[in-house]
Amino acid sequence: MTATLITIILGVIGSIIAAEFLGWCPWLAERLVNLAVLRLGDTHRDRYRDEWSADMDVLRTRGNVSLLIWAIGLYLVAGRVASALQPTPIKELRENLRPTLAETTRVSKFALEQARTLRLASVNERLVTHPSLRPIMLPFCSWVLWAGARLDRHICDKVRKLVKIVDRSVSY
Amino acid sequence: MTLQTQLVLRVLLRNARGEHYGLEIAKAAGLPTGTIYPILTRLEVAAWVESDWETIDESAEGRRKRRYYRLTSIGAARARDVLTRTKHLMFPELSEMLV
């Protein structure tokens, strides 16, 4: 009789505690999300608070225990999010190099265009100023232009390869 | 690159122009919901992924705005490259058969 009574009392107490715990789950989850947000840097807190709160709304529909488990997981990974957001030498290098690489490509293209223009101008000038030398100068100038274009392509390829290597090495 | 990151990239590549929010990506990739955030943050810092707020009227929709993620054009190209290389490394016989 006593054992039955104890079982009933324990059952009632257990269900009350479970109901109470389930009721507290959303509050606990919210607290954990706030604590997770506090682990991030000042500049990122608002964004992640809003993002995680929106996700929390989705999870609320799945049940209180799932919500709490997600919040615990979130709190545990918040440190990794914070470290990913923190500037590191390699990230800074990457950020600094990106515009430099773009500029290098732009400047090299411009320099090659300039070199081609100058070469053409100089050949043209020689042909105009020494008409008597035209028969000899024509093949010579053609060779200079051909060799120049080849050199341009070679330089262009080298620059492109170099930019690609640097870009890859500082990528993810 | 970790296997989890590759799974996330695969999900994002499946619909490269589409937008996905964190939980949706985690579900599609079969990852625990919490693990998705550091991965997305790292990818975003590396400029492989970009994110933006959903444009909805919160009061009309009855929910908060979600943060949507999508691959950048550079990110999509690199993701394809990485996933192809990884596939070749993991399944060399298969890649030979495919060739």
Boltz contact constraints between the chains, C-beta under 6 A:
constraints:
  - contact:
      token1: [A, 51]
      token2: [B, 67]
      max_distance: 6.0
  - contact:
      token1: [A, 53]
      token2: [B, 64]
      max_distance: 6.0
  - contact:
      token1: [A, 54]
      token2: [B, 64]
      max_distance: 6.0
  - contact:
      token1: [A, 54]
      token2: [B, 66]
      max_distance: 6.0
  - contact:
      token1: [A, 55]
      token2: [B, 22]
      max_distance: 6.0
  - contact:
      token1: [A, 55]
      token2: [B, 23]
      max_distance: 6.0
  - contact:
      token1: [A, 57]
      token2: [B, 63]
      max_distance: 6.0
  - contact:
      token1: [A, 57]
      token2: [B, 64]
      max_distance: 6.0
  - contact:
      token1: [A, 58]
      token2: [B, 23]
      max_distance: 6.0
  - contact:
      token1: [A, 70]
      token2: [B, 33]
      max_distance: 6.0
  - contact:
      token1: [A, 73]
      token2: [B, 34]
      max_distance: 6.0
  - contact:
      token1: [A, 74]
      token2: [B, 34]
      max_distance: 6.0
  - contact:
      token1: [A, 77]
      token2: [B, 34]
      max_distance: 6.0
  - contact:
      token1: [A, 77]
      token2: [B, 37]
      max_distance: 6.0
  - contact:
      token1: [A, 77]
      token2: [B, 38]
      max_distance: 6.0
  - contact:
      token1: [A, 80]
      token2: [B, 38]
      max_distance: 6.0
  - contact:
      token1: [A, 81]
      token2: [B, 37]
      max_distance: 6.0
  - contact:
      token1: [A, 81]
      token2: [B, 38]
      max_distance: 6.0
  - contact:
      token1: [A, 81]
      token2: [B, 41]
      max_distance: 6.0
  - contact:
      token1: [A, 84]
      token2: [B, 38]
      max_distance: 6.0
  - contact:
      token1: [A, 84]
      token2: [B, 41]
      max_distance: 6.0
  - contact:
      token1: [A, 84]
      token2: [B, 42]
      max_distance: 6.0
  - contact:
      token1: [A, 84]
      token2: [B, 45]
      max_distance: 6.0
  - contact:
      token1: [A, 172]
      token2: [B, 46]
      max_distance: 6.0
  - contact:
      token1: [A, 172]
      token2: [B, 48]
      max_distance: 6.0
